[in-house]
Amino acid sequence: MSHSTARRRGAACRAIAAGLLLLSGLAGCATPPANPAARAAFEETDDPLEPLNRKIFAVNQVIDTILLKPAAEVYVSVFPKIGRDALRHMLDNLKEPVIAINDTLQFEPKRTGITLGRFVVNSTVGIGGALDVATKWGLQKQTGDFGQTLYVWGVKRSPYLVLPILGPSNPRDAVGLGMDAYIDPFAYFATAADADQLEIARFVLDGIDQRARVLDQLDQLQKNSLDFYAQLRSLVQQKRAAELQRGAAPPTPENFYNVPNKAAPPAPGSTRS
């Protein structure tokens, strides 16, 4: 392993270790209420670092206004949709090996096989991933990241956390980002070929492309929200909860509909005495 590779992997390990410490610390900084309804509301927000998160969010908004959003707008205006779609497919195709690794770690061999099949088909017939032929052939895109893997392994709760530049996340998924970067085969290949600039370009293009995908949606959300931070937090957490359940609705807590200190509603067909 080269000196630069060793430095890079060492930094990634330190970041992951720091994230794990942060995760363990935040997990115990607020105790969820016992009341089922209150607990559901608590988990929907779960933002013990809200003052700090709001400050980071404000800085991110400035960066977005002066850099990310203009770059995304130029990208949309310069490149036709067919070109943007091709680039998006190529970027997504490069993520397939990491998805396959995580599906394997989650004991999902069927999903792993589908993902590997997608990567082979799109990398060959799909001209390096520019065309998503695999989906047309019935190989649907799978989800799989190390944050999701940690969830499957038992790290269920992870408080809301806004990361500088990267935006809404949580400690578990922040650790997952570091691990996904660490296990990414293409990152190893780029470092081994002394072509780290390709990884940087990939990261920048992926960020611009993702921002371009939500230009109108974020504009409308910000325009119509009394509290943009709270509204975005709610939407992000709902979306992530669905991803962790692989698209299924999160399970309803036991006794969720019971109201403490009140009589339970009568069973259907019965009458109160």
C-alpha positions, 0 to 999 in steps of 0.5 A, spaced: 500 500 500 502 506 498 504 512 503 498 516 500 493 510 501 495 509 508 494 516 510 487 516 506 485 509 510 488 512 516 484 518 516 478 514 514 479 509 520 480 515 525 473 519 522 469 512 523 472 511 530 470 519 532 463 517 529 462 511 533 464 515 539 459 521 537 454 516 536 454 512 542 454 519 546 448 522 542 444 515 543 444 516 551 444 524 551 436 524 551 431 519 554 425 517 549 419 518 553 415 512 555 408 515 553 407 511 546 404 518 542 409 522 546 415 517 544 413 517 536 413 525 536 420 524 540 423 520 535 420 524 529 424 530 531 430 526 535 434 533 535 438 533 541 443 538 538 438 542 535 441 549 536 448 547 533 444 543 528 441 550 526 447 554 526 450 549 521 444 549 517 445 556 516 452 556 514 450 550 509 444 555 506 450 560 505 454 555 501 448 553 497 446 560 495 453 562 493 456 555 490 452 549 490 445 552 487 448 556 482 453 550 480 447 546 479 443 551 475 449 552 470 449 544 470 442 544 468 442 549 463 448 547 459 447 540 459 441 537 456 436 532 460 439 526 456 446 528 458 444 529 465 441 522 465 447 519 462 452 522 467 447 520 473 446 513 471 454 512 470 455 515 477 449 510 480 453 505 476 459 506 480 456 505 487 453 498 485 459 495 488 458 498 495 451 497 495 453 489 493 457 489 499 452 492 504 447 487 502 452 482 503 453 484 510 446 485 511 445 477 509 441 479 503 444 474 498 438 475 493 439 483 493 446 482 492 446 478 486 441 483 483 446 489 484 452 485 481 447 483 475 446 490 474 453 492 475 455 487 470 449 489 465 450 496 465 457 496 465 457 492 458 451 493 455 449 499 458 456 502 455 459 504 462 453 505 465 451 511 461 444 507 460 440 503 465 439 497 461 439 493 467 432 496 470 429 494 463 431 487 464 427 487 470 434 488 475 431 493 479 436 498 483 437 496 490 439 500 496 445 498 501 449 503 505 453 502 511 448 506 515 443 501 513 447 496 515 448 498 522 441 499 522 440 492 520 445 490 525 441 493 531 443 501 531 436 503 531 436 510 534 440 515 531 439 522 533 438 528 527 445 531 525 446 536 520 453 535 517 457 541 514 456 541 506 453 534 506 447 536 510 442 532 513 444 526 516 445 522 523 451 519 527 449 512 524 449 514 517 455 519 518 459 513 520 456 509 514 458 515 509 466 514 512 465 506 511 462 506 504 468 511 502 473 506 505 470 500 502 469 503 495 473 499 490 473 505 485 477 509 491 482 504 491 483 503 484 484 511 483 489 511 489 493 505 486 493 509 479 495 515 482 489 518 480 485 521 486 483 527 482 478 522 478 475 521 485 475 528 487 471 530 480 466 524 481 465 527 488 463 534 486 459 531 480 455 527 484 454 533 489 452 537 483 447 532 480 444 531 486 443 538 488 440 539 480 435 533 482 431 537 487 432 545 485 425 546 484 423 542 490 427 545 495 425 552 492 418 550 493 419 547 500 423 553 502 418 558 499 412 555 503 415 553 509 414 557 516 420 553 518 425 551 513 429 547 517 424 543 521 420 542 515 426 539 511 428 535 518 421 532 518 422 530 510 429 527 511 427 523 517 421 520 513 425 518 507 430 515 511 426 511 515 422 508 509 429 507 506 431 503 512 425 499 511 426 498 504 420 502 502 416 499 507 412 504 512 416 504 519 412 499 524 407 502 528 409 502 536 406 497 540 400 500 544 401 506 540 393 508 540 392 507 547 392 513 551 394 513 558 390 514 564 384 513 560 379 507 558 380 504 552 375 505 547 370 499 546 371 493 542 367 494 535 360 491 536 360 492 544 356 497 548 358 501 555 355 499 561 
